[in-house]
Amino acid sequence: MGALDDLTKKAQDFVEENKDQINEALNSEQAEDISDKVLDGVSEAAKKVAGEEHHDKVDDVRANIDKAIGIEP
């Protein structure tokens, strides 16, 4: 477990040291384009697996995630 703890600590330190650059990257046009493509693919796959009665919920989840990434609200 020590190696996993060490890796977790390094990741946390990296995020803390680079949070401004990470936020800038997440709020970019490129992130918006990529996230839209990924979210579209994932939501379409989820709709194929879930029944039609769940499609609205899938769309709601997709919209909420999309608000957190990229530049478009």
DSSP file (Angstrom, degrees, kcal/mol; ACC not computed):
  #  RESIDUE AA STRUCTURE BP1 BP2  ACC     N-H-->O    O-->H-N    N-H-->O    O-->H-N    TCO  KAPPA ALPHA  PHI   PSI    X-CA   Y-CA   Z-CA
    1    1 A M     >        0   0    0      0, 0.0     4,-2.4     0, 0.0     5,-0.2   0.000 360.0 360.0 360.0 -21.4    0.0    0.0    0.0
    2    2 A G  H  >  +     0   0    0      1,-0.2     4,-2.3     2,-0.2     5,-0.2   0.880 360.0  50.8 -61.2 -40.2    3.0    2.3    0.5
    3    3 A A  H  > S+     0   0    0      2,-0.2     4,-2.3     1,-0.2    -1,-0.2   0.893 111.0  48.8 -66.0 -39.3    3.6    2.7   -3.2
    4    4 A L  H  > S+     0   0    0      2,-0.2     4,-2.5     1,-0.2    -2,-0.2   0.904 111.3  49.6 -66.5 -41.6    0.0    3.6   -3.9
    5    5 A D  H  X S+     0   0    0     -4,-2.4     4,-2.4     2,-0.2    -2,-0.2   0.903 111.2  49.9 -62.4 -40.9    0.0    6.1   -1.0
    6    6 A D  H  X S+     0   0    0     -4,-2.3     4,-2.3     2,-0.2    -2,-0.2   0.913 111.3  48.1 -64.6 -43.2    3.2    7.6   -2.5
    7    7 A L  H  X S+     0   0    0     -4,-2.3     4,-2.3     2,-0.2    -2,-0.2   0.905 111.4  50.7 -63.7 -41.9    1.7    7.9   -5.9
    8    8 A T  H  X S+     0   0    0     -4,-2.5     4,-2.5     2,-0.2    -2,-0.2   0.915 110.5  49.4 -61.3 -44.5   -1.4    9.5   -4.5
    9    9 A K  H  X S+     0   0    0     -4,-2.4     4,-2.6     2,-0.2    -2,-0.2   0.904 110.8  49.9 -62.5 -42.8    0.6   12.0   -2.6
   10   10 A K  H  X S+     0   0    0     -4,-2.3     4,-2.5     2,-0.2    -1,-0.2   0.904 111.3  49.2 -64.0 -40.6    2.6   12.9   -5.8
   11   11 A A  H  X S+     0   0    0     -4,-2.3     4,-2.5     2,-0.2    -2,-0.2   0.919 111.6  48.8 -64.8 -43.2   -0.5   13.3   -7.8
   12   12 A Q  H  X S+     0   0    0     -4,-2.5     4,-2.4     1,-0.2    -2,-0.2   0.914 112.1  48.7 -62.4 -43.1   -2.0   15.6   -5.1
   13   13 A D  H  X S+     0   0    0     -4,-2.6     4,-2.7     2,-0.2    -2,-0.2   0.909 110.7  51.3 -62.3 -42.6    1.1   17.6   -5.0
   14   14 A F  H  X S+     0   0    0     -4,-2.5     4,-1.6     2,-0.2    -2,-0.2   0.932 111.4  46.9 -60.7 -46.7    1.2   17.9   -8.8
   15   15 A V  H  < S+     0   0    0     -4,-2.5     4,-0.3     1,-0.2    -2,-0.2   0.924 113.5  48.4 -62.0 -44.9   -2.4   19.1   -8.9
   16   16 A E  H >< S+     0   0    0     -4,-2.4     3,-0.8     1,-0.2    -1,-0.2   0.906 113.3  46.9 -63.2 -42.2   -1.8   21.6   -6.1
   17   17 A E  H 3< S+     0   0    0     -4,-2.7    -1,-0.2     1,-0.2    -2,-0.2   0.748 123.9  33.0 -71.6 -23.6    1.3   23.0   -7.7
   18   18 A N  T 3X S+     0   0    0     -4,-1.6     4,-2.5    -5,-0.2    -1,-0.2   0.086  76.8 121.6-121.2  22.5   -0.3   23.3  -11.2
   19   19 A K  H <> S+     0   0    0     -3,-0.8     4,-2.6    -4,-0.3     5,-0.2   0.840  75.2  53.0 -62.0 -34.2   -3.9   24.1  -10.4
   20   20 A D  H  > S+     0   0    0     -4,-0.2     4,-2.2     2,-0.2    -1,-0.2   0.935 112.7  43.6 -65.8 -44.8   -3.9   27.4  -12.3
   21   21 A Q  H  > S+     0   0    0      2,-0.2     4,-2.3     1,-0.2    -2,-0.2   0.871 114.0  51.6 -67.4 -36.5   -2.6   25.7  -15.5
   22   22 A I  H  X S+     0   0    0     -4,-2.5     4,-2.6     2,-0.2    -2,-0.2   0.932 111.0  47.2 -65.3 -46.1   -5.0   22.8  -15.0
   23   23 A N  H  X S+     0   0    0     -4,-2.6     4,-1.5     1,-0.2    -2,-0.2   0.895 111.6  51.4 -62.1 -40.0   -8.0   25.1  -14.6
   24   24 A E  H  < S+     0   0    0     -4,-2.2    -1,-0.2    -5,-0.2    -2,-0.2   0.911 111.8  46.7 -63.3 -42.3   -6.9   27.1  -17.7
   25   25 A A  H >< S+     0   0    0     -4,-2.3     3,-1.0     1,-0.2     6,-0.4   0.901 111.6  50.6 -66.6 -41.2   -6.6   23.9  -19.7
   26   26 A L  H 3< S+     0   0    0     -4,-2.6    44,-3.5     1,-0.3    -1,-0.2   0.774 110.4  51.3 -68.2 -24.9  -10.0   22.6  -18.5
   27   27 A N  T 3< S+     0   0    0     -4,-1.5    -1,-0.3    -5,-0.2     2,-0.3  -0.225  91.2 109.4-106.2  42.8  -11.6   25.9  -19.5
   28   28 A S  S <> S-     0   0    0     -3,-1.0     4,-1.9     1,-0.1    43,-0.3  -0.730  78.8-115.7-114.3 164.5  -10.3   26.1  -23.0
   29   29 A E  H  > S+     0   0    0     -2,-0.3     4,-2.4     1,-0.2     5,-0.2   0.875 117.1  54.8 -64.9 -37.1  -11.9   25.8  -26.4
   30   30 A Q  H  > S+     0   0    0      1,-0.2     4,-2.4     2,-0.2     5,-0.2   0.917 107.5  49.0 -63.2 -43.0   -9.9   22.6  -27.1
   31   31 A A  H  > S+     0   0    0     -6,-0.4     4,-2.9     1,-0.2     5,-0.2   0.881 109.8  53.5 -63.3 -37.4  -11.2   21.0  -23.8
   32   32 A E  H  X S+     0   0    0     -4,-1.9     4,-2.3     2,-0.2    -2,-0.2   0.933 110.3  46.0 -62.2 -46.7  -14.7   22.0  -24.8
   33   33 A D  H  X S+     0   0    0     -4,-2.4     4,-1.8     2,-0.2    -2,-0.2   0.933 116.9  43.5 -62.9 -46.9  -14.4   20.3  -28.2
   34   34 A I  H  X S+     0   0    0     -4,-2.4     4,-2.5     1,-0.2     5,-0.2   0.933 114.4  49.4 -65.6 -46.2  -12.9   17.1  -26.8
   35   35 A S  H  X S+     0   0    0     -4,-2.9     4,-3.2    -5,-0.2     5,-0.3   0.884 108.5  53.8 -64.1 -37.4  -15.3   16.9  -23.9
   36   36 A D  H  X S+     0   0    0     -4,-2.3     4,-2.4    -5,-0.2    -1,-0.2   0.925 110.7  46.5 -61.2 -43.9  -18.3   17.4  -26.2
   37   37 A K  H  X S+     0   0    0     -4,-1.8     4,-2.1     2,-0.2    -2,-0.2   0.924 116.0  44.7 -64.7 -44.5  -17.1   14.5  -28.3
   38   38 A V  H  X S+     0   0    0     -4,-2.5     4,-2.7     2,-0.2     5,-0.2   0.944 114.9  47.6 -65.3 -47.8  -16.4   12.2  -25.3
   39   39 A L  H  X S+     0   0    0     -4,-3.2     4,-2.6     1,-0.2     5,-0.2   0.879 110.6  52.3 -63.1 -38.0  -19.7   13.1  -23.6
   40   40 A D  H  X S+     0   0    0     -4,-2.4     4,-2.2    -5,-0.3    -1,-0.2   0.934 112.3  45.8 -62.0 -45.2  -21.7   12.6  -26.8
   41   41 A G  H  X S+     0   0    0     -4,-2.1     4,-2.1     2,-0.2    -2,-0.2   0.918 115.0  45.9 -64.2 -44.7  -20.2    9.1  -27.2
   42   42 A V  H  X S+     0   0    0     -4,-2.7     4,-2.5     1,-0.2    -1,-0.2   0.908 113.2  49.0 -66.8 -41.9  -20.7    8.1  -23.6
   43   43 A S  H  X S+     0   0    0     -4,-2.6     4,-2.1    -5,-0.2    -1,-0.2   0.890 111.0  50.0 -68.2 -37.2  -24.2    9.4  -23.4
   44   44 A E  H  X S+     0   0    0     -4,-2.2     4,-1.6    -5,-0.2    -1,-0.2   0.903 112.0  48.6 -65.5 -40.4  -25.2    7.6  -26.7
   45   45 A A  H  X S+     0   0    0     -4,-2.1     4,-1.6     1,-0.2    -2,-0.2   0.915 111.0  50.3 -64.6 -41.9  -23.7    4.4  -25.3
   46   46 A A  H  X S+     0   0    0     -4,-2.5     4,-3.2     1,-0.2    -2,-0.2   0.884 108.0  53.2 -63.2 -38.3  -25.6    4.8  -22.0
   47   47 A K  H  < S+     0   0    0     -4,-2.1    -1,-0.2     1,-0.2    -2,-0.2   0.845 106.4  53.1 -66.4 -32.8  -28.8    5.3  -23.9
   48   48 A K  H  < S+     0   0    0     -4,-1.6    -1,-0.2     1,-0.2    -2,-0.2   0.862 116.5  38.5 -69.0 -34.6  -28.3    2.1  -25.8
   49   49 A V  H  < S+     0   0    0     -4,-1.6    -2,-0.2    -5,-0.1    -1,-0.2   0.887 111.8  63.7 -82.3 -41.9  -27.8    0.2  -22.6
   50   50 A A  S  < S-     0   0    0     -4,-3.2     5,-0.0    -5,-0.2     2,-0.0  -0.438  94.3-100.0 -82.0 156.4  -30.5    2.0  -20.5
   51   51 A G    >   -     0   0    0     -2,-0.1     3,-2.3     1,-0.1     4,-0.3  -0.296  35.5-104.3 -70.0 161.0  -34.1    1.9  -21.4
   52   52 A E  G >  S+     0   0    0      1,-0.3     3,-1.4     2,-0.2     4,-0.4   0.781 118.2  69.0 -58.5 -27.8  -35.7    4.8  -23.2
   53   53 A E  G 3  S+     0   0    0      1,-0.3    -1,-0.3     2,-0.1     4,-0.2   0.658  99.5  50.5 -66.0 -14.3  -37.3    5.9  -19.9
   54   54 A H  G <> S+     0   0    0     -3,-2.3     4,-2.2     1,-0.1    -1,-0.3   0.429  80.3  95.8-102.1  -0.9  -33.8    6.8  -18.7
   55   55 A H  H <> S+     0   0    0     -3,-1.4     4,-2.3    -4,-0.3     5,-0.2   0.875  82.4  52.8 -61.2 -39.1  -32.8    8.9  -21.7
   56   56 A D  H  > S+     0   0    0     -4,-0.4     4,-2.2     2,-0.2    -1,-0.2   0.903 109.4  49.6 -63.1 -40.1  -33.8   12.2  -20.1
   57   57 A K  H  > S+     0   0    0      2,-0.2     4,-2.5    -4,-0.2    -2,-0.2   0.903 109.3  51.8 -65.3 -41.5  -31.7   11.4  -17.0
   58   58 A V  H  X S+     0   0    0     -4,-2.2     4,-2.5     1,-0.2    -2,-0.2   0.924 110.4  49.1 -59.6 -44.3  -28.7   10.5  -19.2
   59   59 A D  H  X S+     0   0    0     -4,-2.3     4,-2.3     2,-0.2    -2,-0.2   0.885 110.2  51.1 -63.1 -39.1  -29.1   13.9  -21.0
   60   60 A D  H  X S+     0   0    0     -4,-2.2     4,-2.2     2,-0.2    -2,-0.2   0.924 111.2  47.0 -64.2 -44.7  -29.3   15.7  -17.6
   61   61 A V  H  X S+     0   0    0     -4,-2.5     4,-2.3     2,-0.2     5,-0.2   0.924 111.9  51.1 -63.2 -44.2  -26.1   14.0  -16.3
   62   62 A R  H  X S+     0   0    0     -4,-2.5     4,-2.6     1,-0.2    -2,-0.2   0.921 110.3  49.4 -58.9 -44.7  -24.3   14.8  -19.6
   63   63 A A  H  X S+     0   0    0     -4,-2.3     4,-1.7     1,-0.2    -1,-0.2   0.890 110.0  50.8 -63.4 -40.6  -25.3   18.5  -19.4
   64   64 A N  H  X S+     0   0    0     -4,-2.2     4,-0.7     2,-0.2    -1,-0.2   0.893 112.6  45.6 -66.1 -40.0  -24.1   18.8  -15.8
   65   65 A I  H >X S+     0   0    0     -4,-2.3     3,-1.1     1,-0.2     4,-0.6   0.917 109.5  55.7 -67.4 -41.5  -20.7   17.3  -16.6
   66   66 A D  H >< S+     0   0    0     -4,-2.6     3,-0.8     1,-0.3    -2,-0.2   0.836 100.3  59.6 -61.4 -33.3  -20.5   19.5  -19.7
   67   67 A K  H 3< S+     0   0    0     -4,-1.7    -1,-0.3     1,-0.2    -2,-0.2   0.794 103.5  52.7 -63.4 -27.9  -21.0   22.6  -17.6
   68   68 A A  H << S+     0   0    0     -3,-1.1     2,-0.4    -4,-0.7    -1,-0.2   0.626 107.8  54.9 -85.1 -13.9  -17.9   21.7  -15.5
   69   69 A I  S << S+     0   0    0     -3,-0.8     3,-0.3    -4,-0.6   -42,-0.2  -0.957  98.5   0.7-126.9 138.8  -15.5   21.4  -18.5
   70   70 A G  S    S-     0   0    0    -44,-3.5   -41,-0.2    -2,-0.4   -40,-0.1  -0.443  90.2 -67.4  90.6-160.4  -14.7   23.8  -21.3
   71   71 A I  S    S+     0   0    0    -43,-0.3    -1,-0.2    -2,-0.1   -42,-0.1   0.564  98.8  87.0-113.7 -12.3  -15.8   27.3  -22.0
   72   72 A E              0   0    0     -3,-0.3    -3,-0.1    -6,-0.1     0, 0.0  -0.760 360.0 360.0 -93.9 135.5  -19.5   26.9  -22.9
   73   73 A P              0   0    0      0, 0.0    -1,-0.1     0, 0.0    -6,-0.1   0.509 360.0 360.0 -72.5 360.0  -22.0   27.0  -20.1
